């Protein structure tokens, strides 16, 4: 089977004739990917810190102590 000579060769099909080298495109894509990774780590650590801080609100030592009168001792005495 012989190749069809009427089909045009595209630039994407032949990397040697591509206008923009692949290494250049990869170098342009590396910065946003690294920035995304760093920002996801920062958001994750912020959410963890917010979770720890909100846990302190529900801890018992921060709540006021309520003194209830002891009704059992007053009736006996």
PDB file of N, H, CA, C and O in Angstrom:
ATOM      1  N   UNK A   1       0.841  -1.166   0.000  1.00  0.00           N
ATOM      2  CA  UNK A   1       0.000   0.000   0.000  1.00  0.00           C
ATOM      3  C   UNK A   1       0.893   1.238   0.000  1.00  0.00           C
ATOM      4  O   UNK A   1       1.692   1.414   0.919  1.00  0.00           O
ATOM      5  N   UNK A   2       0.778   2.061  -0.969  1.00  0.00           N
ATOM      6  H   UNK A   2       0.128   1.917  -1.716  1.00  0.00           H
ATOM      7  CA  UNK A   2       1.618   3.253  -1.077  1.00  0.00           C
ATOM      8  C   UNK A   2       0.946   4.431  -0.374  1.00  0.00           C
ATOM      9  O   UNK A   2      -0.282   4.526  -0.363  1.00  0.00           O
ATOM     10  N   UNK A   3       1.742   5.328   0.212  1.00  0.00           N
ATOM     11  H   UNK A   3       2.739   5.250   0.203  1.00  0.00           H
ATOM     12  CA  UNK A   3       1.161   6.496   0.886  1.00  0.00           C
ATOM     13  C   UNK A   3       0.517   7.429  -0.128  1.00  0.00           C
ATOM     14  O   UNK A   3       0.980   7.560  -1.261  1.00  0.00           O
ATOM     15  N   UNK A   4      -0.540   8.062   0.293  1.00  0.00           N
ATOM     16  H   UNK A   4      -0.917   7.956   1.214  1.00  0.00           H
ATOM     17  CA  UNK A   4      -1.270   8.988  -0.561  1.00  0.00           C
ATOM     18  C   UNK A   4      -0.482  10.287  -0.666  1.00  0.00           C
ATOM     19  O   UNK A   4      -0.213  10.938   0.343  1.00  0.00           O
ATOM     20  N   UNK A   5      -0.113  10.660  -1.879  1.00  0.00           N
ATOM     21  H   UNK A   5      -0.331  10.131  -2.699  1.00  0.00           H
ATOM     22  CA  UNK A   5       0.706  11.856  -2.074  1.00  0.00           C
ATOM     23  C   UNK A   5      -0.136  13.121  -2.137  1.00  0.00           C
ATOM     24  O   UNK A   5       0.415  14.221  -2.189  1.00  0.00           O
ATOM     25  N   UNK A   6      -1.455  12.990  -2.132  1.00  0.00           N
ATOM     26  H   UNK A   6      -1.902  12.097  -2.090  1.00  0.00           H
ATOM     27  CA  UNK A   6      -2.324  14.162  -2.203  1.00  0.00           C
ATOM     28  C   UNK A   6      -2.618  14.764  -0.829  1.00  0.00           C
ATOM     29  O   UNK A   6      -3.082  15.902  -0.753  1.00  0.00           O
ATOM     30  N   UNK A   7      -2.362  14.037   0.248  1.00  0.00           N
ATOM     31  H   UNK A   7      -1.985  13.113   0.186  1.00  0.00           H
ATOM     32  CA  UNK A   7      -2.644  14.580   1.580  1.00  0.00           C
ATOM     33  C   UNK A   7      -1.531  15.537   1.979  1.00  0.00           C
ATOM     34  O   UNK A   7      -0.353  15.197   1.869  1.00  0.00           O
ATOM     35  N   UNK A   8      -1.890  16.729   2.441  1.00  0.00           N
ATOM     36  H   UNK A   8      -2.847  17.006   2.530  1.00  0.00           H
ATOM     37  CA  UNK A   8      -0.862  17.700   2.833  1.00  0.00           C
ATOM     38  C   UNK A   8      -0.246  17.319   4.174  1.00  0.00           C
ATOM     39  O   UNK A   8      -0.912  16.764   5.048  1.00  0.00           O
ATOM     40  N   UNK A   9       1.012  17.621   4.315  1.00  0.00           N
ATOM     41  H   UNK A   9       1.553  18.072   3.605  1.00  0.00           H
ATOM     42  CA  UNK A   9       1.725  17.348   5.557  1.00  0.00           C
ATOM     43  C   UNK A   9       1.568  18.560   6.466  1.00  0.00           C
ATOM     44  O   UNK A   9       1.943  19.670   6.088  1.00  0.00           O
ATOM     45  N   UNK A  10       1.020  18.361   7.656  1.00  0.00           N
ATOM     46  H   UNK A  10       0.716  17.459   7.963  1.00  0.00           H
ATOM     47  CA  UNK A  10       0.813  19.471   8.586  1.00  0.00           C
ATOM     48  C   UNK A  10       2.060  19.671   9.431  1.00  0.00           C
ATOM     49  O   UNK A  10       2.910  18.787   9.534  1.00  0.00           O
ATOM     50  N   UNK A  11       2.151  20.852  10.034  1.00  0.00           N
ATOM     51  H   UNK A  11       1.461  21.571   9.950  1.00  0.00           H
ATOM     52  CA  UNK A  11       3.300  21.160  10.885  1.00  0.00           C
ATOM     53  C   UNK A  11       3.269  20.328  12.156  1.00  0.00           C
ATOM     54  O   UNK A  11       4.319  19.969  12.689  1.00  0.00           O
ATOM     55  N   UNK A  12       2.068  20.017  12.648  1.00  0.00           N
ATOM     56  H   UNK A  12       1.215  20.308  12.215  1.00  0.00           H
ATOM     57  CA  UNK A  12       1.962  19.203  13.862  1.00  0.00           C
ATOM     58  C   UNK A  12       2.379  17.765  13.586  1.00  0.00           C
ATOM     59  O   UNK A  12       2.862  17.079  14.487  1.00  0.00           O
ATOM     60  N   UNK A  13       2.203  17.306  12.365  1.00  0.00           N
ATOM     61  H   UNK A  13       1.811  17.863  11.633  1.00  0.00           H
ATOM     62  CA  UNK A  13       2.578  15.943  12.023  1.00  0.00           C
ATOM     63  C   UNK A  13       4.072  15.763  11.901  1.00  0.00           C
ATOM     64  O   UNK A  13       4.573  14.655  12.097  1.00  0.00           O
ATOM     65  N   UNK A  14       4.792  16.807  11.587  1.00  0.00           N
ATOM     66  H   UNK A  14       4.386  17.707  11.428  1.00  0.00           H
ATOM     67  CA  UNK A  14       6.238  16.736  11.426  1.00  0.00           C
ATOM     68  C   UNK A  14       6.890  17.705  12.413  1.00  0.00           C
ATOM     69  O   UNK A  14       6.875  18.910  12.165  1.00  0.00           O
ATOM     70  N   UNK A  15       7.464  17.224  13.526  1.00  0.00           N
ATOM     71  H   UNK A  15       7.477  16.244  13.727  1.00  0.00           H
ATOM     72  CA  UNK A  15       8.026  18.129  14.527  1.00  0.00           C
ATOM     73  C   UNK A  15       9.237  18.910  14.038  1.00  0.00           C
ATOM     74  O   UNK A  15       9.569  19.942  14.622  1.00  0.00           O
ATOM     75  N   UNK A  16       9.896  18.455  12.999  1.00  0.00           N
ATOM     76  H   UNK A  16       9.626  17.617  12.526  1.00  0.00           H
ATOM     77  CA  UNK A  16      11.074  19.177  12.512  1.00  0.00           C
ATOM     78  C   UNK A  16      10.684  20.496  11.863  1.00  0.00           C
ATOM     79  O   UNK A  16      11.467  21.446  11.888  1.00  0.00           O
ATOM     80  N   UNK A  17       9.490  20.578  11.281  1.00  0.00           N
ATOM     81  H   UNK A  17       8.853  19.806  11.260  1.00  0.00           H
ATOM     82  CA  UNK A  17       9.064  21.811  10.626  1.00  0.00           C
ATOM     83  C   UNK A  17       8.135  22.631  11.502  1.00  0.00           C
ATOM     84  O   UNK A  17       7.579  23.625  11.035  1.00  0.00           O
ATOM     85  N   UNK A  18       7.950  22.245  12.762  1.00  0.00           N
ATOM     86  H   UNK A  18       8.403  21.438  13.141  1.00  0.00           H
ATOM     87  CA  UNK A  18       7.079  22.981  13.672  1.00  0.00           C
ATOM     88  C   UNK A  18       7.646  24.373  13.916  1.00  0.00           C
ATOM     89  O   UNK A  18       8.860  24.552  14.019  1.00  0.00           O
ATOM     90  N   UNK A  19       6.749  25.362  14.006  1.00  0.00           N
ATOM     91  H   UNK A  19       5.763  25.217  13.922  1.00  0.00           H
ATOM     92  CA  UNK A  19       7.186  26.737  14.208  1.00  0.00           C
ATOM     93  C   UNK A  19       7.727  26.989  15.605  1.00  0.00           C
ATOM     94  O   UNK A  19       8.676  27.756  15.767  1.00  0.00           O
ATOM     95  N   UNK A  20       7.142  26.356  16.618  1.00  0.00           N
ATOM     96  H   UNK A  20       6.371  25.733  16.486  1.00  0.00           H
ATOM     97  CA  UNK A  20       7.553  26.557  18.010  1.00  0.00           C
ATOM     98  C   UNK A  20       8.107  25.237  18.542  1.00  0.00           C
ATOM     99  O   UNK A  20       7.420  24.216  18.497  1.00  0.00           O
ATOM    100  N   UNK A  21       9.330  25.248  19.039  1.00  0.00           N
ATOM    101  H   UNK A  21       9.888  26.077  19.075  1.00  0.00           H
ATOM    102  CA  UNK A  21       9.908  24.002  19.555  1.00  0.00           C
ATOM    103  C   UNK A  21       9.166  23.503  20.801  1.00  0.00           C
ATOM    104  O   UNK A  21       8.634  24.287  21.588  1.00  0.00           O
ATOM    105  N   UNK A  22       9.149  22.201  20.949  1.00  0.00           N
ATOM    106  H   UNK A  22       9.581  21.564  20.311  1.00  0.00           H
ATOM    107  CA  UNK A  22       8.454  21.581  22.076  1.00  0.00           C
ATOM    108  C   UNK A  22       9.096  21.967  23.400  1.00  0.00           C
ATOM    109  O   UNK A  22       8.389  22.156  24.390  1.00  0.00           O
ATOM    110  N   UNK A  23      10.409  22.088  23.440  1.00  0.00           N
ATOM    111  H   UNK A  23      10.983  21.934  22.636  1.00  0.00           H
ATOM    112  CA  UNK A  23      11.098  22.454  24.673  1.00  0.00           C
ATOM    113  C   UNK A  23      10.666  23.835  25.145  1.00  0.00           C
ATOM    114  O   UNK A  23      10.542  24.072  26.347  1.00  0.00           O
ATOM    115  N   UNK A  24      10.438  24.742  24.210  1.00  0.00           N
ATOM    116  H   UNK A  24      10.538  24.549  23.234  1.00  0.00           H
ATOM    117  CA  UNK A  24       9.997  26.091  24.564  1.00  0.00           C
ATOM    118  C   UNK A  24       8.592  26.056  25.150  1.00  0.00           C
ATOM    119  O   UNK A  24       8.311  26.743  26.132  1.00  0.00           O
ATOM    120  N   UNK A  25       7.716  25.266  24.558  1.00  0.00           N
ATOM    121  H   UNK A  25       7.945  24.708  23.760  1.00  0.00           H
ATOM    122  CA  UNK A  25       6.353  25.148  25.076  1.00  0.00           C
ATOM    123  C   UNK A  25       6.346  24.507  26.461  1.00  0.00           C
ATOM    124  O   UNK A  25       5.571  24.911  27.328  1.00  0.00           O
ATOM    125  N   UNK A  26       7.203  23.514  26.670  1.00  0.00           N
ATOM    126  H   UNK A  26       7.832  23.187  25.965  1.00  0.00           H
ATOM    127  CA  UNK A  26       7.293  22.891  27.989  1.00  0.00           C
ATOM    128  C   UNK A  26       7.826  23.861  29.033  1.00  0.00           C
ATOM    129  O   UNK A  26       7.377  23.851  30.179  1.00  0.00           O
ATOM    130  N   UNK A  27       8.775  24.693  28.646  1.00  0.00           N
ATOM    131  H   UNK A  27       9.140  24.701  27.715  1.00  0.00           H
ATOM    132  CA  UNK A  27       9.309  25.666  29.598  1.00  0.00           C
ATOM    133  C   UNK A  27       8.269  26.723  29.940  1.00  0.00           C
ATOM    134  O   UNK A  27       8.249  27.225  31.064  1.00  0.00           O
ATOM    135  N   UNK A  28       7.409  27.067  28.996  1.00  0.00           N
ATOM    136  H   UNK A  28       7.426  26.659  28.083  1.00  0.00           H
ATOM    137  CA  UNK A  28       6.332  28.015  29.288  1.00  0.00           C
ATOM    138  C   UNK A  28       5.270  27.393  30.190  1.00  0.00           C
ATOM    139  O   UNK A  28       4.665  28.092  31.003  1.00  0.00           O
ATOM    140  N   UNK A  29       5.043  26.116  30.059  1.00  0.00           N
ATOM    141  H   UNK A  29       5.535  25.548  29.399  1.00  0.00           H
ATOM    142  CA  UNK A  29       4.017  25.444  30.858  1.00  0.00           C
ATOM    143  C   UNK A  29       4.516  25.093  32.256  1.00  0.00           C
ATOM    144  O   UNK A  29       3.701  24.828  33.140  1.00  0.00           O
ATOM    145  N   UNK A  30       5.813  25.083  32.479  1.00  0.00           N
ATOM    146  H   UNK A  30       6.475  25.298  31.761  1.00  0.00           H
ATOM    147  CA  UNK A  30       6.345  24.665  33.779  1.00  0.00           C
ATOM    148  C   UNK A  30       6.029  25.675  34.877  1.00  0.00           C
ATOM    149  O   UNK A  30       5.712  25.278  35.998  1.00  0.00           O
ATOM    150  N   UNK A  31       6.109  26.962  34.581  1.00  0.00           N
ATOM    151  H   UNK A  31       6.367  27.284  33.670  1.00  0.00           H
ATOM    152  CA  UNK A  31       5.881  27.984  35.607  1.00  0.00           C
ATOM    153  C   UNK A  31       4.454  27.941  36.162  1.00  0.00           C
ATOM    154  O   UNK A  31       4.299  27.947  37.383  1.00  0.00           O
ATOM    155  N   UNK A  32       3.407  27.898  35.337  1.00  0.00           N
ATOM    156  H   UNK A  32       3.533  27.892  34.345  1.00  0.00           H
ATOM    157  CA  UNK A  32       2.058  27.817  35.913  1.00  0.00           C
ATOM    158  C   UNK A  32       1.803  26.534  36.697  1.00  0.00           C
ATOM    159  O   UNK A  32       1.067  26.547  37.684  1.00  0.00           O
ATOM    160  N   UNK A  33       2.400  25.437  36.269  1.00  0.00           N
ATOM    161  H   UNK A  33       2.998  25.426  35.467  1.00  0.00           H
ATOM    162  CA  UNK A  33       2.215  24.173  36.995  1.00  0.00           C
ATOM    163  C   UNK A  33       2.864  24.270  38.372  1.00  0.00           C
ATOM    164  O   UNK A  33       2.262  23.867  39.368  1.00  0.00           O
ATOM    165  N   UNK A  34       4.076  24.795  38.439  1.00  0.00           N
ATOM    166  H   UNK A  34       4.565  25.122  37.631  1.00  0.00           H
ATOM    167  CA  UNK A  34       4.752  24.948  39.723  1.00  0.00           C
ATOM    168  C   UNK A  34       4.025  25.941  40.620  1.00  0.00           C
ATOM    169  O   UNK A  34       3.917  25.725  41.827  1.00  0.00           O
ATOM    170  N   UNK A  35       3.531  27.017  40.044  1.00  0.00           N
ATOM    171  H   UNK A  35       3.618  27.192  39.063  1.00  0.00           H
ATOM    172  CA  UNK A  35       2.759  27.990  40.816  1.00  0.00           C
ATOM    173  C   UNK A  35       1.480  27.363  41.358  1.00  0.00           C
ATOM    174  O   UNK A  35       1.083  27.641  42.490  1.00  0.00           O
ATOM    175  N   UNK A  36       0.846  26.534  40.574  1.00  0.00           N
ATOM    176  H   UNK A  36       1.168  26.308  39.655  1.00  0.00           H
ATOM    177  CA  UNK A  36      -0.357  25.839  41.034  1.00  0.00           C
ATOM    178  C   UNK A  36      -0.064  24.888  42.173  1.00  0.00           C
ATOM    179  O   UNK A  36      -0.840  24.809  43.125  1.00  0.00           O
ATOM    180  N   UNK A  37       1.036  24.166  42.096  1.00  0.00           N
ATOM    181  H   UNK A  37       1.666  24.230  41.322  1.00  0.00           H
ATOM    182  CA  UNK A  37       1.403  23.232  43.170  1.00  0.00           C
ATOM    183  C   UNK A  37       1.682  23.986  44.464  1.00  0.00           C
ATOM    184  O   UNK A  37       1.234  23.574  45.534  1.00  0.00           O
ATOM    185  N   UNK A  38       2.417  25.082  44.369  1.00  0.00           N
ATOM    186  H   UNK A  38       2.782  25.417  43.500  1.00  0.00           H
ATOM    187  CA  UNK A  38       2.740  25.866  45.564  1.00  0.00           C
ATOM    188  C   UNK A  38       1.481  26.487  46.158  1.00  0.00           C
ATOM    189  O   UNK A  38       1.323  26.513  47.379  1.00  0.00           O
ATOM    190  N   UNK A  39       0.589  26.985  45.313  1.00  0.00           N
ATOM    191  H   UNK A  39       0.717  26.964  44.322  1.00  0.00           H
ATOM    192  CA  UNK A  39      -0.634  27.602  45.833  1.00  0.00           C
ATOM    193  C   UNK A  39      -1.558  26.567  46.463  1.00  0.00           C
ATOM    194  O   UNK A  39      -2.224  26.866  47.454  1.00  0.00           O
ATOM    195  N   UNK A  40      -1.614  25.365  45.914  1.00  0.00           N
ATOM    196  H   UNK A  40      -1.074  25.122  45.109  1.00  0.00           H
ATOM    197  CA  UNK A  40      -2.439  24.308  46.512  1.00  0.00           C
ATOM    198  C   UNK A  40      -1.882  23.923  47.878  1.00  0.00           C
ATOM    199  O   UNK A  40      -2.651  23.680  48.809  1.00  0.00           O
ATOM    200  N   UNK A  41      -0.565  23.862  48.013  1.00  0.00           N
ATOM    201  H   UNK A  41       0.060  24.059  47.257  1.00  0.00           H
ATOM    202  CA  UNK A  41       0.032  23.561  49.314  1.00  0.00           C
ATOM    203  C   UNK A  41      -0.256  24.674  50.317  1.00  0.00           C
ATOM    204  O   UNK A  41      -0.514  24.399  51.489  1.00  0.00           O
ATOM    205  N   UNK A  42      -0.215  25.932  49.867  1.00  0.00           N
ATOM    206  H   UNK A  42      -0.005  26.156  48.915  1.00  0.00           H
ATOM    207  CA  UNK A  42      -0.494  27.053  50.767  1.00  0.00           C
ATOM    208  C   UNK A  42      -1.948  27.037  51.220  1.00  0.00           C
ATOM    209  O   UNK A  42      -2.233  27.264  52.396  1.00  0.00           O
ATOM    210  N   UNK A  43      -2.859  26.773  50.306  1.00  0.00           N
ATOM    211  H   UNK A  43      -2.627  26.589  49.351  1.00  0.00           H
ATOM    212  CA  UNK A  43      -4.276  26.705  50.669  1.00  0.00           C
ATOM    213  C   UNK A  43      -4.522  25.537  51.615  1.00  0.00           C
ATOM    214  O   UNK A  43      -5.304  25.660  52.557  1.00  0.00           O
ATOM    215  N   UNK A  44      -3.872  24.422  51.380  1.00  0.00           N
ATOM    216  H   UNK A  44      -3.237  24.322  50.615  1.00  0.00           H
ATOM    217  CA  UNK A  44      -4.027  23.265  52.261  1.00  0.00           C
ATOM    218  C   UNK A  44      -3.541  23.544  53.669  1.00  0.00           C
ATOM    219  O   UNK A  44      -4.204  23.173  54.638  1.00  0.00           O
ATOM    220  N   UNK A  45      -2.398  24.190  53.796  1.00  0.00           N
ATOM    221  H   UNK A  45      -1.860  24.491  53.008  1.00  0.00           H
ATOM    222  CA  UNK A  45      -1.887  24.505  55.134  1.00  0.00           C
ATOM    223  C   UNK A  45      -2.759  25.550  55.817  1.00  0.00           C
ATOM    224  O   UNK A  45      -2.934  25.503  57.035  1.00  0.00           O
ATOM    225  N   UNK A  46      -3.311  26.497  55.051  1.00  0.00           N
ATOM    226  H   UNK A  46      -3.169  26.535  54.062  1.00  0.00           H
ATOM    227  CA  UNK A  46      -4.216  27.494  55.631  1.00  0.00           C
ATOM    228  C   UNK A  46      -5.497  26.835  56.127  1.00  0.00           C
ATOM    229  O   UNK A  46      -5.989  27.175  57.203  1.00  0.00           O
ATOM    230  N   UNK A  47      -6.037  25.905  55.365  1.00  0.00           N
ATOM    231  H   UNK A  47      -5.637  25.628  54.491  1.00  0.00           H
ATOM    232  CA  UNK A  47      -7.246  25.203  55.796  1.00  0.00           C
ATOM    233  C   UNK A  47      -6.981  24.361  57.038  1.00  0.00           C
ATOM    234  O   UNK A  47      -7.838  24.261  57.916  1.00  0.00           O
ATOM    235  N   UNK A  48      -5.815  23.763  57.117  1.00  0.00           N
ATOM    236  H   UNK A  48      -5.118  23.844  56.404  1.00  0.00           H
ATOM    237  CA  UNK A  48      -5.478  22.978  58.298  1.00  0.00           C
ATOM    238  C   UNK A  48      -5.359  23.883  59.521  1.00  0.00           C
ATOM    239  O   UNK A  48      -5.834  23.527  60.599  1.00  0.00           O
ATOM    240  N   UNK A  49      -4.735  25.044  59.366  1.00  0.00           N
ATOM    241  H   UNK A  49      -4.349  25.333  58.490  1.00  0.00           H
ATOM    242  CA  UNK A  49      -4.614  25.983  60.481  1.00  0.00           C
ATOM    243  C   UNK A  49      -5.980  26.514  60.899  1.00  0.00           C
ATOM    244  O   UNK A  49      -6.238  26.689  62.090  1.00  0.00           O
ATOM    245  N   UNK A  50      -6.850  26.770  59.935  1.00  0.00           N
ATOM    246  H   UNK A  50      -6.640  26.627  58.967  1.00  0.00           H
ATOM    247  CA  UNK A  50      -8.201  27.230  60.262  1.00  0.00           C
ATOM    248  C   UNK A  50      -8.979  26.145  60.992  1.00  0.00           C
ATOM    249  O   UNK A  50      -9.770  26.449  61.885  1.00  0.00           O
ATOM    250  N   UNK A  51      -8.770  24.895  60.629  1.00  0.00           N
ATOM    251  H   UNK A  51      -8.128  24.648  59.903  1.00  0.00           H
ATOM    252  CA  UNK A  51      -9.432  23.791  61.319  1.00  0.00           C
ATOM    253  C   UNK A  51      -8.966  23.653  62.756  1.00  0.00           C
ATOM    254  O   UNK A  51      -9.773  23.402  63.651  1.00  0.00           O
ATOM    255  N   UNK A  52      -7.674  23.814  62.984  1.00  0.00           N
ATOM    256  H   UNK A  52      -7.018  24.018  62.258  1.00  0.00           H
ATOM    257  CA  UNK A  52      -7.142  23.735  64.346  1.00  0.00           C
ATOM    258  C   UNK A  52      -7.667  24.903  65.175  1.00  0.00           C
ATOM    259  O   UNK A  52      -8.020  24.725  66.341  1.00  0.00           O
ATOM    260  N   UNK A  53      -7.722  26.092  64.584  1.00  0.00           N
ATOM    261  H   UNK A  53      -7.436  26.236  63.637  1.00  0.00           H
ATOM    262  CA  UNK A  53      -8.222  27.258  65.313  1.00  0.00           C
ATOM    263  C   UNK A  53      -9.704  27.121  65.634  1.00  0.00           C
ATOM    264  O   UNK A  53     -10.139  27.517  66.716  1.00  0.00           O
ATOM    265  N   UNK A  54     -10.477  26.575  64.723  1.00  0.00           N
ATOM    266  H   UNK A  54     -10.124  26.254  63.844  1.00  0.00           H
ATOM    267  CA  UNK A  54     -11.905  26.410  64.994  1.00  0.00           C
ATOM    268  C   UNK A  54     -12.150  25.306  66.010  1.00  0.00           C
ATOM    269  O   UNK A  54     -13.169  25.315  66.701  1.00  0.00           O
ATOM    270  N   UNK A  55     -11.240  24.367  66.107  1.00  0.00           N
ATOM    271  H   UNK A  55     -10.412  24.360  65.546  1.00  0.00           H
ATOM    272  CA  UNK A  55     -11.368  23.312  67.114  1.00  0.00           C
ATOM    273  C   UNK A  55     -11.200  23.879  68.516  1.00  0.00           C
ATOM    274  O   UNK A  55     -11.789  23.367  69.469  1.00  0.00           O
ATOM    275  N   UNK A  56     -10.408  24.923  68.645  1.00  0.00           N
ATOM    276  H   UNK A  56      -9.930  25.338  67.871  1.00  0.00           H
ATOM    277  CA  UNK A  56     -10.205  25.559  69.944  1.00  0.00           C
ATOM    278  C   UNK A  56     -11.489  26.201  70.463  1.00  0.00           C
ATOM    279  O   UNK A  56     -11.675  26.317  71.674  1.00  0.00           O
ATOM    280  N   UNK A  57     -12.361  26.611  69.577  1.00  0.00           N
ATOM    281  H   UNK A  57     -12.211  26.517  68.593  1.00  0.00           H
ATOM    282  CA  UNK A  57     -13.616  27.237  69.992  1.00  0.00           C
ATOM    283  C   UNK A  57     -14.476  26.235  70.741  1.00  0.00           C
ATOM    284  O   UNK A  57     -15.148  26.593  71.708  1.00  0.00           O
ATOM    285  N   UNK A  58     -14.462  24.998  70.307  1.00  0.00           N
ATOM    286  H   UNK A  58     -13.916  24.708  69.521  1.00  0.00           H
ATOM    287  CA  UNK A  58     -15.324  23.987  70.894  1.00  0.00           C
ATOM    288  C   UNK A  58     -14.666  23.225  72.047  1.00  0.00           C
ATOM    289  O   UNK A  58     -15.250  22.282  72.579  1.00  0.00           O
ATOM    290  N   UNK A  59     -13.486  23.619  72.423  1.00  0.00           N
ATOM    291  H   UNK A  59     -13.012  24.386  71.991  1.00  0.00           H
ATOM    292  CA  UNK A  59     -12.805  22.951  73.532  1.00  0.00           C
ATOM    293  C   UNK A  59     -13.427  23.418  74.851  1.00  0.00           C
ATOM    294  O   UNK A  59     -13.850  24.569  74.959  1.00  0.00           O
ATOM    295  N   UNK A  60     -13.487  22.553  75.836  1.00  0.00           N
ATOM    296  H   UNK A  60     -13.144  21.618  75.749  1.00  0.00           H
ATOM    297  CA  UNK A  60     -14.167  22.850  77.090  1.00  0.00           C
ATOM    298  C   UNK A  60     -13.471  23.867  77.967  1.00  0.00           C
ATOM    299  O   UNK A  60     -14.156  24.580  78.700  1.00  0.00           O
ATOM    300  N   UNK A  61     -12.161  23.981  77.938  1.00  0.00           N
ATOM    301  H   UNK A  61     -11.604  23.402  77.342  1.00  0.00           H
ATOM    302  CA  UNK A  61     -11.476  24.907  78.841  1.00  0.00           C
ATOM    303  C   UNK A  61     -11.674  26.364  78.439  1.00  0.00           C
ATOM    304  O   UNK A  61     -11.371  27.254  79.234  1.00  0.00           O
ATOM    305  N   UNK A  62     -12.154  26.632  77.274  1.00  0.00           N
ATOM    306  H   UNK A  62     -12.400  25.910  76.628  1.00  0.00           H
ATOM    307  CA  UNK A  62     -12.420  28.004  76.863  1.00  0.00           C
ATOM    308  C   UNK A  62     -13.844  28.437  77.182  1.00  0.00           C
ATOM    309  O   UNK A  62     -14.152  29.629  77.146  1.00  0.00           O
ATOM    310  N   UNK A  63     -14.704  27.494  77.489  1.00  0.00           N
ATOM    311  H   UNK A  63     -14.454  26.526  77.519  1.00  0.00           H
ATOM    312  CA  UNK A  63     -16.088  27.814  77.799  1.00  0.00           C
ATOM    313  C   UNK A  63     -16.199  28.217  79.266  1.00  0.00           C
ATOM    314  O   UNK A  63     -15.432  27.731  80.096  1.00  0.00           O
ATOM    315  N   UNK A  64     -17.146  29.101  79.598  1.00  0.00           N
ATOM    316  H   UNK A  64     -17.769  29.496  78.924  1.00  0.00           H
ATOM    317  CA  UNK A  64     -17.301  29.500  81.005  1.00  0.00           C
ATOM    318  C   UNK A  64     -17.885  28.355  81.831  1.00  0.00           C
ATOM    319  O   UNK A  64     -18.635  27.518  81.329  1.00  0.00           O
ATOM    320  N   UNK A  65     -17.522  28.346  83.098  1.00  0.00           N
ATOM    321  H   UNK A  65     -16.913  29.026  83.505  1.00  0.00           H
ATOM    322  CA  UNK A  65     -18.040  27.335  84.013  1.00  0.00           C
ATOM    323  C   UNK A  65     -19.351  27.856  84.583  1.00  0.00           C
ATOM    324  O   UNK A  65     -19.403  28.964  85.117  1.00  0.00           O
ATOM    325  N   UNK A  66     -20.396  27.072  84.472  1.00  0.00           N
ATOM    326  H   UNK A  66     -20.355  26.172  84.038  1.00  0.00           H
ATOM    327  CA  UNK A  66     -21.702  27.450  85.007  1.00  0.00           C
ATOM    328  C   UNK A  66     -21.896  26.758  86.349  1.00  0.00           C
ATOM    329  O   UNK A  66     -21.796  25.535  86.447  1.00  0.00           O
ATOM    330  N   UNK A  67     -22.175  27.551  87.386  1.00  0.00           N
ATOM    331  H   UNK A  67     -22.256  28.545  87.307  1.00  0.00           H
ATOM    332  CA  UNK A  67     -22.379  27.008  88.725  1.00  0.00           C
ATOM    333  C   UNK A  67     -23.876  26.833  88.949  1.00  0.00           C
ATOM    334  O   UNK A  67     -24.627  27.809  88.962  1.00  0.00           O
ATOM    335  N   UNK A  68     -24.305  25.586  89.125  1.00  0.00           N
ATOM    336  H   UNK A  68     -23.696  24.794  89.114  1.00  0.00           H
ATOM    337  CA  UNK A  68     -25.703  25.286  89.404  1.00  0.00           C
ATOM    338  C   UNK A  68     -25.856  25.062  90.908  1.00  0.00           C
ATOM    339  O   UNK A  68     -24.995  24.449  91.539  1.00  0.00           O
ATOM    340  N   UNK A  69     -26.939  25.554  91.470  1.00  0.00           N
ATOM    341  H   UNK A  69     -27.638  26.052  90.958  1.00  0.00           H
ATOM    342  CA  UNK A  69     -27.149  25.299  92.909  1.00  0.00           C
ATOM    343  C   UNK A  69     -27.410  23.822  93.156  1.00  0.00           C
ATOM    344  O   UNK A  69     -28.087  23.156  92.372  1.00  0.00           O
ATOM    345  N   UNK A  70     -26.872  23.331  94.236  1.00  0.00           N
ATOM    346  H   UNK A  70     -26.322  23.872  94.872  1.00  0.00           H
ATOM    347  CA  UNK A  70     -27.033  21.925  94.583  1.00  0.00           C
ATOM    348  C   UNK A  70     -28.332  21.785  95.374  1.00  0.00           C
ATOM    349  O   UNK A  70     -28.352  22.041  96.578  1.00  0.00           O
ATOM    350  N   UNK A  71     -29.394  21.390  94.723  1.00  0.00           N
ATOM    351  H   UNK A  71     -29.378  21.182  93.745  1.00  0.00           H
ATOM    352  CA  UNK A  71     -30.711  21.311  95.361  1.00  0.00           C
ATOM    353  C   UNK A  71     -30.824  20.110  96.282  1.00  0.00           C
ATOM    354  O   UNK A  71     -31.629  20.153  97.212  1.00  0.00           O
ATOM    355  N   UNK A  72     -30.085  19.070  96.085  1.00  0.00           N
ATOM    356  H   UNK A  72     -29.430  19.036  95.329  1.00  0.00           H
ATOM    357  CA  UNK A  72     -30.160  17.871  96.918  1.00  0.00           C
ATOM    358  C   UNK A  72     -29.672  18.118  98.331  1.00  0.00           C
ATOM    359  O   UNK A  72     -30.261  17.577  99.267  1.00  0.00           O
ATOM    360  N   UNK A  73     -28.634  18.902  98.534  1.00  0.00           N
ATOM    361  H   UNK A  73     -28.156  19.341  97.774  1.00  0.00           H
ATOM    362  CA  UNK A  73     -28.076  19.158  99.857  1.00  0.00           C
ATOM    363  C   UNK A  73     -28.965  20.100 100.656  1.00  0.00           C
ATOM    364  O   UNK A  73     -29.032  19.966 101.878  1.00  0.00           O
ATOM    365  N   UNK A  74     -29.645  21.040 100.025  1.00  0.00           N
ATOM    366  H   UNK A  74     -29.590  21.149  99.032  1.00  0.00           H
ATOM    367  CA  UNK A  74     -30.488  22.003 100.730  1.00  0.00           C
ATOM    368  C   UNK A  74     -31.737  21.336 101.287  1.00  0.00           C
ATOM    369  O   UNK A  74     -32.207  21.735 102.352  1.00  0.00           O
ATOM    370  N   UNK A  75     -32.287  20.349 100.618  1.00  0.00           N
ATOM    371  H   UNK A  75     -31.906  20.025  99.753  1.00  0.00           H
ATOM    372  CA  UNK A  75     -33.497  19.686 101.089  1.00  0.00           C
ATOM    373  C   UNK A  75     -33.207  18.790 102.286  1.00  0.00           C
ATOM    374  O   UNK A  75     -34.061  18.643 103.160  1.00  0.00           O
ATOM    375  N   UNK A  76     -32.032  18.194 102.344  1.00  0.00           N
ATOM    376  H   UNK A  76     -31.338  18.313 101.634  1.00  0.00           H
ATOM    377  CA  UNK A  76     -31.687  17.291 103.433  1.00  0.00           C
ATOM    378  C   UNK A  76     -31.341  18.058 104.703  1.00  0.00           C
ATOM    379  O   UNK A  76     -31.618  17.578 105.802  1.00  0.00           O
ATOM    380  N   UNK A  77     -30.750  19.221 104.577  1.00  0.00           N
ATOM    381  H   UNK A  77     -30.525  19.611 103.685  1.00  0.00           H
ATOM    382  CA  UNK A  77     -30.237  19.918 105.737  1.00  0.00           C
ATOM    383  C   UNK A  77     -31.091  20.915 106.325  1.00  0.00           C
ATOM    384  O   UNK A  77     -30.715  21.545 107.313  1.00  0.00           O
TER     385      UNK A  77
END
